[in-house]
Amino acid sequence: MADPRVRQIKIKTGVVKRQRYCRSPG
């Protein structure tokens, strides 16, 4: 699991998840 593509995808998904959480009313 040391592929640069997998790492980029993971980071992208993490950023999207974080943005969604921030936008959600908390």
N, C-alpha and C positions, 0 to 999 in steps of 0.2 A: 504493500500500500504506500509505496514511495514514489508513485507516478505524479509528475507535475500537473497532468490534466485532472486527475482525481482530486488533487489538493485544490486546484482552482475551482472545480465544481463544488467541493465541500465548502470553500470560503464563500462562493456565490450563494449557495443555499443558506448558509448561516447568515449572511447579510440580509437576504430576503426575509428570512424568518424574524430576524431582529427588527427590521423595518416594520413588518406586519405587527409585531408585538407592540412596538412604540406607537404605532397608529391606533391600535386597539385602545378603547377606554379602560384605563387601569386605575 
